[in-house]
Amino acid sequence: AEEKKKPNQSATDIERGHERTARLMSLRGRIFAHPEVNEPADSVEAFRVAIEASRAIASEKAREIQAEVFVQYIQGLLARKNFNDALAVLKDAQKVIPDAPAVTAGFGDVYLEQEEYRAAEDAYKKTIAKAPNFVSAHFNLARVYGHTGRPALALKALEAVQKLDPQYPGVRLELALNYRQQKRLADALNQFNLAIKEN
């Protein structure tokens, strides 16, 4: 990922090149990680190059790109149920971008998939404390509360999701299921109908 400066090339141009490389290799990694392609070695190599390219970016945008690359990488690992590698990648990400909410939420995603609900809850709460508008952390915290038999807390988290992003995928269905669990059948039916209309 080391790019040499050409005579007429500015530092900004080099940084843009690193950014482009990071994004393209991240996309390549996601494609290779897709279950229909299933080329894990190529996926790992593409994400490695993406991470290296993102480390060469000096601007604040680097943190955003690095977090995006790491999160996409772990999503591919989670899709293959490769929890140990996902945790290892997140630990590496934590060293590179220690305060990134996406990395903290990534730990929650791994723990949620492993049904380690207490650890997932802690990770999502830390994410929300760092970034109150991190919609997926609220949504997945609601899922944790649902799995652990706390429908009132799940409803509160789902309402936060709906306030932040009313069109967030799956929020209406989760609300409907939550209302049904709480015997609020009219509200459940309304959310089911809205979910059907949106799809």
Secondary structure as the mmCIF struct_conf table of DSSP 4:
data_model
#
loop_
_struct_conf.conf_type_id
_struct_conf.id
_struct_conf.beg_label_comp_id
_struct_conf.beg_label_asym_id
_struct_conf.beg_label_seq_id
_struct_conf.end_label_comp_id
_struct_conf.end_label_asym_id
_struct_conf.end_label_seq_id
HELX_LH_PP_P HELX_LH_PP_P1 LYS A 4 LYS A 6
TURN_TY1_P TURN_TY1_P1 PRO A 7 ASN A 8
HELX_RH_AL_P HELX_RH_AL_P1 ALA A 11 ALA A 33
BEND BEND1 HIS A 34 HIS A 34
TURN_TY1_P TURN_TY1_P2 PRO A 35 VAL A 37
HELX_RH_AL_P HELX_RH_AL_P2 PRO A 40 ARG A 55
TURN_TY1_P TURN_TY1_P3 ALA A 56 ALA A 56
BEND BEND2 SER A 59 SER A 59
TURN_TY1_P TURN_TY1_P4 GLU A 60 GLU A 60
HELX_RH_AL_P HELX_RH_AL_P3 LYS A 61 ALA A 79
TURN_TY1_P TURN_TY1_P5 ARG A 80 LYS A 81
HELX_RH_AL_P HELX_RH_AL_P4 PHE A 83 VAL A 96
BEND BEND3 ILE A 97 ILE A 97
TURN_TY1_P TURN_TY1_P6 PRO A 98 ASP A 99
HELX_RH_AL_P HELX_RH_AL_P5 PRO A 101 GLU A 113
TURN_TY1_P TURN_TY1_P7 GLN A 114 GLU A 115
HELX_RH_AL_P HELX_RH_AL_P6 TYR A 117 LYS A 130
TURN_TY1_P TURN_TY1_P8 PRO A 132 ASN A 133
HELX_RH_AL_P HELX_RH_AL_P7 VAL A 135 HIS A 147
TURN_TY1_P TURN_TY1_P9 THR A 148 GLY A 149
HELX_RH_AL_P HELX_RH_AL_P8 PRO A 151 LEU A 164
TURN_TY1_P TURN_TY1_P10 PRO A 166 GLN A 167
TURN_TY1_P TURN_TY1_P11 PRO A 169 GLY A 170
HELX_RH_AL_P HELX_RH_AL_P9 VAL A 171 GLN A 181
TURN_TY1_P TURN_TY1_P12 GLN A 182 LYS A 183
HELX_RH_AL_P HELX_RH_AL_P10 LEU A 185 GLU A 198
#
